[in-house]
């Protein structure tokens, strides 16, 4: 054996260097013109696609014969023999290792998942040129968060079975509605594989779950005047992500005495991209406490109640007598 043993390369790729043997006489002098046969002797599992550039060679003037190995479609160990009939040391055995890497091929079928709702992640083993290659033994893969601020949960592990190249991990969950989420797939047992990341993807908010008071409560203003700030509520999903497009109704719930003139700028609206809905109150013609409700059917926390106080001031009017 001269050189080329114990190389590694990507499955379905060609090794960087040839397997080289040297034929010599009894005194160590190189011998040319000797037939040498190269053969693939062992492969991982049911690998296919492995190929030697030369199977029958003749030693050159320097006594050397060589062959290049293209690795097969399965990660693991390959052995190649070089033999020449009647020679001491024949056959010579070379070993090479086909490597692979994990790639996250799909997140939820290309559709943005919703926060808290289970989705599928497809993980594939790849070799040279991104081609799918098989594992030789059952290989466990774990998902983790590489970018984003949410919590990755649900089912985060799966197994690529021996002789296959893909696993679909179902029931993965993520809690934060945000763009730029990236997952990493890492091998935890089985064949040695390089970790791989997903493309960045967006998680959308889940179903509307709660209605919360955001701002505007407990204001005061002059009777018949408009308050300085609106009453604001926020609709969120079960994980606190704002939910747009949800119907919210504002209504005057109580007024002092027989007040008139009070009005809301909006009574029926839908939440904006930030999950918020708002309405401005113009106070009535009576000093005292006014209450306004914001409600959305089926949501926890609904209705939300706001309170505002109408104030007044005393004025002295001069009356002249005749």
TORKOLVO-327010 format. One record per residue (C-alpha): residue number from 1; x, y, z; chain; residue in three letters. Coordinates in steps of 0.2 Angstrom, whole numbers, plus 5000, padded with zeros to 4 digits. Layout:
BEGIN
{atom NUM, {X, Y, Z}, A, ala}
...
END
This chain:
BEGIN
{atom 1, {5000, 5000, 5000}, A, unk}
{atom 2, {5008, 5017, 4995}, A, unk}
{atom 3, {4995, 5030, 4997}, A, unk}
{atom 4, {4976, 5034, 4998}, A, unk}
{atom 5, {4970, 5024, 5013}, A, unk}
{atom 6, {4958, 5031, 5026}, A, unk}
{atom 7, {4951, 5045, 5016}, A, unk}
{atom 8, {4934, 5053, 5019}, A, unk}
{atom 9, {4922, 5061, 5006}, A, unk}
{atom 10, {4904, 5065, 5003}, A, unk}
{atom 11, {4893, 5051, 4998}, A, unk}
{atom 12, {4891, 5050, 4979}, A, unk}
{atom 13, {4907, 5061, 4977}, A, unk}
{atom 14, {4924, 5056, 4971}, A, unk}
{atom 15, {4938, 5054, 4984}, A, unk}
{atom 16, {4952, 5068, 4983}, A, unk}
{atom 17, {4966, 5055, 4980}, A, unk}
{atom 18, {4968, 5038, 4971}, A, unk}
{atom 19, {4972, 5022, 4980}, A, unk}
{atom 20, {4990, 5018, 4975}, A, unk}
{atom 21, {4999, 5002, 4977}, A, unk}
{atom 22, {5017, 4998, 4972}, A, unk}
{atom 23, {5024, 4982, 4965}, A, unk}
{atom 24, {5042, 4978, 4969}, A, unk}
{atom 25, {5054, 4964, 4967}, A, unk}
{atom 26, {5062, 4954, 4982}, A, unk}
{atom 27, {5075, 4969, 4984}, A, unk}
{atom 28, {5062, 4983, 4984}, A, unk}
{atom 29, {5065, 4988, 4966}, A, unk}
{atom 30, {5049, 4994, 4957}, A, unk}
{atom 31, {5043, 4982, 4944}, A, unk}
{atom 32, {5033, 4988, 4929}, A, unk}
{atom 33, {5021, 4979, 4918}, A, unk}
{atom 34, {5012, 4969, 4932}, A, unk}
{atom 35, {4994, 4966, 4932}, A, unk}
{atom 36, {4984, 4973, 4947}, A, unk}
{atom 37, {4966, 4971, 4950}, A, unk}
{atom 38, {4955, 4984, 4960}, A, unk}
{atom 39, {4938, 4979, 4967}, A, unk}
{atom 40, {4925, 4986, 4979}, A, unk}
{atom 41, {4925, 4973, 4993}, A, unk}
{atom 42, {4913, 4981, 5006}, A, unk}
{atom 43, {4900, 4994, 5006}, A, unk}
{atom 44, {4888, 5000, 5020}, A, unk}
{atom 45, {4870, 4992, 5019}, A, unk}
{atom 46, {4864, 4991, 5002}, A, unk}
{atom 47, {4874, 5005, 4994}, A, unk}
{atom 48, {4874, 5008, 4976}, A, unk}
{atom 49, {4883, 5020, 4964}, A, unk}
{atom 50, {4900, 5016, 4970}, A, unk}
{atom 51, {4913, 5015, 4956}, A, unk}
{atom 52, {4931, 5013, 4953}, A, unk}
{atom 53, {4940, 5022, 4939}, A, unk}
{atom 54, {4951, 5007, 4935}, A, unk}
{atom 55, {4948, 4989, 4939}, A, unk}
{atom 56, {4962, 4981, 4930}, A, unk}
{atom 57, {4978, 4990, 4929}, A, unk}
{atom 58, {4996, 4987, 4924}, A, unk}
{atom 59, {5010, 4994, 4935}, A, unk}
{atom 60, {5020, 5009, 4928}, A, unk}
{atom 61, {5039, 5012, 4927}, A, unk}
{atom 62, {5038, 5017, 4945}, A, unk}
{atom 63, {5030, 5000, 4950}, A, unk}
{atom 64, {5014, 5009, 4954}, A, unk}
{atom 65, {4995, 5006, 4950}, A, unk}
{atom 66, {4981, 5016, 4955}, A, unk}
{atom 67, {4962, 5018, 4955}, A, unk}
{atom 68, {4950, 5032, 4960}, A, unk}
{atom 69, {4934, 5028, 4970}, A, unk}
{atom 70, {4918, 5037, 4968}, A, unk}
{atom 71, {4908, 5033, 4984}, A, unk}
{atom 72, {4891, 5026, 4984}, A, unk}
{atom 73, {4874, 5033, 4989}, A, unk}
{atom 74, {4875, 5027, 5007}, A, unk}
{atom 75, {4885, 5035, 5022}, A, unk}
{atom 76, {4897, 5023, 5030}, A, unk}
{atom 77, {4913, 5013, 5027}, A, unk}
{atom 78, {4919, 5007, 5010}, A, unk}
{atom 79, {4933, 4995, 5007}, A, unk}
{atom 80, {4943, 4992, 4991}, A, unk}
{atom 81, {4956, 4978, 4987}, A, unk}
{atom 82, {4971, 4979, 4976}, A, unk}
{atom 83, {4977, 4961, 4971}, A, unk}
{atom 84, {4990, 4954, 4960}, A, unk}
{atom 85, {4991, 4935, 4959}, A, unk}
{atom 86, {5006, 4926, 4968}, A, unk}
{atom 87, {5013, 4942, 4976}, A, unk}
{atom 88, {5016, 4944, 4994}, A, unk}
{atom 89, {5005, 4956, 5003}, A, unk}
{atom 90, {4991, 4953, 4990}, A, unk}
{atom 91, {4977, 4958, 4992}, A, unk}
{atom 92, {4980, 4976, 4999}, A, unk}
{atom 93, {4965, 4983, 5008}, A, unk}
{atom 94, {4960, 5002, 5007}, A, unk}
{atom 95, {4946, 5010, 5018}, A, unk}
{atom 96, {4936, 5025, 5014}, A, unk}
{atom 97, {4922, 5034, 5023}, A, unk}
{atom 98, {4907, 5042, 5015}, A, unk}
{atom 99, {4900, 5056, 5024}, A, unk}
{atom 100, {4884, 5066, 5023}, A, unk}
{atom 101, {4875, 5081, 5030}, A, unk}
{atom 102, {4857, 5085, 5036}, A, unk}
{atom 103, {4847, 5097, 5027}, A, unk}
{atom 104, {4829, 5103, 5032}, A, unk}
{atom 105, {4820, 5101, 5016}, A, unk}
{atom 106, {4803, 5108, 5020}, A, unk}
{atom 107, {4794, 5117, 5034}, A, unk}
{atom 108, {4775, 5114, 5035}, A, unk}
{atom 109, {4775, 5111, 5016}, A, unk}
{atom 110, {4781, 5128, 5012}, A, unk}
{atom 111, {4766, 5137, 5021}, A, unk}
{atom 112, {4769, 5148, 5036}, A, unk}
{atom 113, {4765, 5138, 5052}, A, unk}
{atom 114, {4754, 5146, 5066}, A, unk}
{atom 115, {4760, 5149, 5083}, A, unk}
{atom 116, {4756, 5134, 5094}, A, unk}
{atom 117, {4749, 5123, 5080}, A, unk}
{atom 118, {4759, 5107, 5076}, A, unk}
{atom 119, {4768, 5107, 5059}, A, unk}
{atom 120, {4779, 5095, 5049}, A, unk}
{atom 121, {4798, 5097, 5047}, A, unk}
{atom 122, {4806, 5086, 5033}, A, unk}
{atom 123, {4824, 5082, 5036}, A, unk}
{atom 124, {4835, 5074, 5022}, A, unk}
{atom 125, {4852, 5067, 5022}, A, unk}
{atom 126, {4862, 5074, 5008}, A, unk}
{atom 127, {4879, 5070, 5000}, A, unk}
{atom 128, {4889, 5078, 4985}, A, unk}
{atom 129, {4879, 5091, 4976}, A, unk}
{atom 130, {4865, 5091, 4988}, A, unk}
{atom 131, {4859, 5074, 4982}, A, unk}
{atom 132, {4849, 5063, 4994}, A, unk}
{atom 133, {4859, 5049, 5001}, A, unk}
{atom 134, {4855, 5035, 5013}, A, unk}
{atom 135, {4861, 5031, 5031}, A, unk}
{atom 136, {4868, 5014, 5034}, A, unk}
{atom 137, {4861, 5013, 5052}, A, unk}
{atom 138, {4845, 5020, 5060}, A, unk}
{atom 139, {4850, 5038, 5064}, A, unk}
{atom 140, {4841, 5049, 5076}, A, unk}
{atom 141, {4839, 5068, 5072}, A, unk}
{atom 142, {4835, 5082, 5084}, A, unk}
{atom 143, {4828, 5099, 5080}, A, unk}
{atom 144, {4833, 5115, 5089}, A, unk}
{atom 145, {4830, 5134, 5086}, A, unk}
{atom 146, {4845, 5143, 5078}, A, unk}
{atom 147, {4836, 5160, 5076}, A, unk}
{atom 148, {4821, 5167, 5083}, A, unk}
{atom 149, {4814, 5171, 5101}, A, unk}
{atom 150, {4800, 5159, 5103}, A, unk}
{atom 151, {4800, 5142, 5111}, A, unk}
{atom 152, {4802, 5126, 5100}, A, unk}
{atom 153, {4791, 5112, 5107}, A, unk}
{atom 154, {4780, 5097, 5103}, A, unk}
{atom 155, {4789, 5083, 5094}, A, unk}
{atom 156, {4807, 5088, 5090}, A, unk}
{atom 157, {4815, 5071, 5087}, A, unk}
{atom 158, {4814, 5058, 5073}, A, unk}
{atom 159, {4823, 5044, 5065}, A, unk}
{atom 160, {4830, 5041, 5048}, A, unk}
{atom 161, {4829, 5023, 5046}, A, unk}
{atom 162, {4844, 5013, 5039}, A, unk}
{atom 163, {4843, 5012, 5020}, A, unk}
{atom 164, {4833, 5028, 5018}, A, unk}
{atom 165, {4837, 5047, 5017}, A, unk}
{atom 166, {4822, 5056, 5024}, A, unk}
{atom 167, {4812, 5058, 5040}, A, unk}
{atom 168, {4796, 5069, 5043}, A, unk}
{atom 169, {4795, 5075, 5060}, A, unk}
{atom 170, {4776, 5079, 5064}, A, unk}
{atom 171, {4769, 5089, 5078}, A, unk}
{atom 172, {4783, 5102, 5079}, A, unk}
{atom 173, {4777, 5118, 5088}, A, unk}
{atom 174, {4783, 5136, 5090}, A, unk}
{atom 175, {4776, 5149, 5101}, A, unk}
{atom 176, {4781, 5166, 5094}, A, unk}
{atom 177, {4773, 5174, 5079}, A, unk}
{atom 178, {4789, 5182, 5070}, A, unk}
{atom 179, {4799, 5182, 5054}, A, unk}
{atom 180, {4817, 5175, 5052}, A, unk}
{atom 181, {4814, 5159, 5062}, A, unk}
{atom 182, {4828, 5146, 5058}, A, unk}
{atom 183, {4829, 5128, 5064}, A, unk}
{atom 184, {4844, 5116, 5065}, A, unk}
{atom 185, {4844, 5098, 5063}, A, unk}
{atom 186, {4857, 5088, 5072}, A, unk}
{atom 187, {4861, 5070, 5073}, A, unk}
{atom 188, {4861, 5063, 5090}, A, unk}
{atom 189, {4864, 5044, 5087}, A, unk}
{atom 190, {4868, 5033, 5072}, A, unk}
{atom 191, {4878, 5038, 5057}, A, unk}
{atom 192, {4889, 5053, 5059}, A, unk}
{atom 193, {4881, 5068, 5049}, A, unk}
{atom 194, {4885, 5086, 5049}, A, unk}
{atom 195, {4871, 5097, 5056}, A, unk}
{atom 196, {4860, 5108, 5044}, A, unk}
{atom 197, {4849, 5123, 5045}, A, unk}
{atom 198, {4833, 5127, 5038}, A, unk}
{atom 199, {4829, 5142, 5027}, A, unk}
{atom 200, {4822, 5157, 5037}, A, unk}
{atom 201, {4803, 5156, 5038}, A, unk}
{atom 202, {4789, 5165, 5046}, A, unk}
{atom 203, {4777, 5160, 5060}, A, unk}
{atom 204, {4760, 5168, 5060}, A, unk}
{atom 205, {4749, 5171, 5075}, A, unk}
{atom 206, {4737, 5158, 5081}, A, unk}
{atom 207, {4718, 5159, 5084}, A, unk}
{atom 208, {4712, 5174, 5094}, A, unk}
{atom 209, {4711, 5169, 5112}, A, unk}
{atom 210, {4711, 5184, 5123}, A, unk}
{atom 211, {4705, 5202, 5124}, A, unk}
{atom 212, {4716, 5214, 5135}, A, unk}
{atom 213, {4715, 5232, 5140}, A, unk}
{atom 214, {4730, 5241, 5133}, A, unk}
{atom 215, {4729, 5259, 5137}, A, unk}
{atom 216, {4717, 5274, 5139}, A, unk}
{atom 217, {4708, 5269, 5156}, A, unk}
{atom 218, {4705, 5281, 5170}, A, unk}
{atom 219, {4706, 5297, 5160}, A, unk}
{atom 220, {4698, 5314, 5165}, A, unk}
{atom 221, {4691, 5328, 5154}, A, unk}
{atom 222, {4679, 5342, 5153}, A, unk}
{atom 223, {4661, 5337, 5151}, A, unk}
{atom 224, {4656, 5339, 5132}, A, unk}
{atom 225, {4675, 5337, 5128}, A, unk}
{atom 226, {4684, 5323, 5119}, A, unk}
{atom 227, {4697, 5313, 5130}, A, unk}
{atom 228, {4715, 5316, 5126}, A, unk}
{atom 229, {4718, 5297, 5122}, A, unk}
{atom 230, {4708, 5283, 5114}, A, unk}
{atom 231, {4703, 5267, 5123}, A, unk}
{atom 232, {4714, 5253, 5117}, A, unk}
{atom 233, {4712, 5235, 5118}, A, unk}
{atom 234, {4723, 5221, 5111}, A, unk}
{atom 235, {4718, 5204, 5104}, A, unk}
{atom 236, {4731, 5190, 5106}, A, unk}
{atom 237, {4732, 5171, 5103}, A, unk}
{atom 238, {4736, 5159, 5117}, A, unk}
{atom 239, {4754, 5163, 5117}, A, unk}
{atom 240, {4752, 5182, 5118}, A, unk}
{atom 241, {4755, 5186, 5099}, A, unk}
{atom 242, {4744, 5200, 5093}, A, unk}
{atom 243, {4730, 5194, 5081}, A, unk}
{atom 244, {4724, 5205, 5067}, A, unk}
{atom 245, {4707, 5205, 5059}, A, unk}
{atom 246, {4697, 5201, 5074}, A, unk}
{atom 247, {4680, 5210, 5077}, A, unk}
{atom 248, {4679, 5222, 5092}, A, unk}
{atom 249, {4664, 5231, 5098}, A, unk}
{atom 250, {4664, 5247, 5109}, A, unk}
{atom 251, {4649, 5253, 5118}, A, unk}
{atom 252, {4644, 5266, 5131}, A, unk}
{atom 253, {4639, 5255, 5147}, A, unk}
{atom 254, {4634, 5269, 5159}, A, unk}
{atom 255, {4633, 5288, 5161}, A, unk}
{atom 256, {4630, 5299, 5176}, A, unk}
{atom 257, {4612, 5304, 5178}, A, unk}
{atom 258, {4603, 5308, 5162}, A, unk}
{atom 259, {4618, 5314, 5153}, A, unk}
{atom 260, {4617, 5317, 5134}, A, unk}
{atom 261, {4629, 5321, 5120}, A, unk}
{atom 262, {4642, 5307, 5124}, A, unk}
{atom 263, {4648, 5298, 5109}, A, unk}
{atom 264, {4661, 5285, 5103}, A, unk}
{atom 265, {4672, 5288, 5088}, A, unk}
{atom 266, {4670, 5270, 5083}, A, unk}
{atom 267, {4658, 5257, 5089}, A, unk}
{atom 268, {4663, 5242, 5078}, A, unk}
{atom 269, {4680, 5239, 5071}, A, unk}
{atom 270, {4693, 5225, 5068}, A, unk}
{atom 271, {4710, 5224, 5075}, A, unk}
{atom 272, {4725, 5230, 5066}, A, unk}
{atom 273, {4742, 5221, 5062}, A, unk}
{atom 274, {4747, 5225, 5080}, A, unk}
{atom 275, {4732, 5217, 5087}, A, unk}
{atom 276, {4725, 5233, 5093}, A, unk}
{atom 277, {4707, 5241, 5091}, A, unk}
{atom 278, {4703, 5258, 5098}, A, unk}
{atom 279, {4689, 5271, 5100}, A, unk}
{atom 280, {4689, 5289, 5107}, A, unk}
{atom 281, {4676, 5295, 5119}, A, unk}
{atom 282, {4667, 5312, 5119}, A, unk}
{atom 283, {4660, 5315, 5136}, A, unk}
{atom 284, {4642, 5320, 5139}, A, unk}
{atom 285, {4634, 5335, 5146}, A, unk}
{atom 286, {4635, 5329, 5164}, A, unk}
{atom 287, {4649, 5329, 5176}, A, unk}
{atom 288, {4653, 5312, 5183}, A, unk}
{atom 289, {4659, 5294, 5179}, A, unk}
{atom 290, {4657, 5286, 5161}, A, unk}
{atom 291, {4660, 5268, 5157}, A, unk}
{atom 292, {4664, 5260, 5140}, A, unk}
{atom 293, {4665, 5242, 5136}, A, unk}
{atom 294, {4676, 5234, 5122}, A, unk}
{atom 295, {4670, 5216, 5118}, A, unk}
{atom 296, {4674, 5202, 5106}, A, unk}
{atom 297, {4664, 5186, 5106}, A, unk}
{atom 298, {4672, 5171, 5113}, A, unk}
{atom 299, {4688, 5179, 5119}, A, unk}
{atom 300, {4694, 5177, 5137}, A, unk}
{atom 301, {4694, 5194, 5146}, A, unk}
{atom 302, {4679, 5200, 5136}, A, unk}
{atom 303, {4672, 5213, 5139}, A, unk}
{atom 304, {4685, 5225, 5144}, A, unk}
{atom 305, {4679, 5240, 5154}, A, unk}
{atom 306, {4686, 5258, 5153}, A, unk}
{atom 307, {4681, 5272, 5165}, A, unk}
{atom 308, {4682, 5290, 5162}, A, unk}
{atom 309, {4677, 5305, 5172}, A, unk}
{atom 310, {4669, 5321, 5166}, A, unk}
{atom 311, {4674, 5337, 5175}, A, unk}
{atom 312, {4667, 5354, 5176}, A, unk}
{atom 313, {4671, 5371, 5183}, A, unk}
{atom 314, {4661, 5385, 5192}, A, unk}
{atom 315, {4659, 5402, 5183}, A, unk}
{atom 316, {4652, 5418, 5192}, A, unk}
{atom 317, {4640, 5427, 5181}, A, unk}
{atom 318, {4637, 5446, 5185}, A, unk}
{atom 319, {4619, 5451, 5184}, A, unk}
{atom 320, {4616, 5470, 5185}, A, unk}
{atom 321, {4600, 5477, 5192}, A, unk}
{atom 322, {4589, 5492, 5187}, A, unk}
END
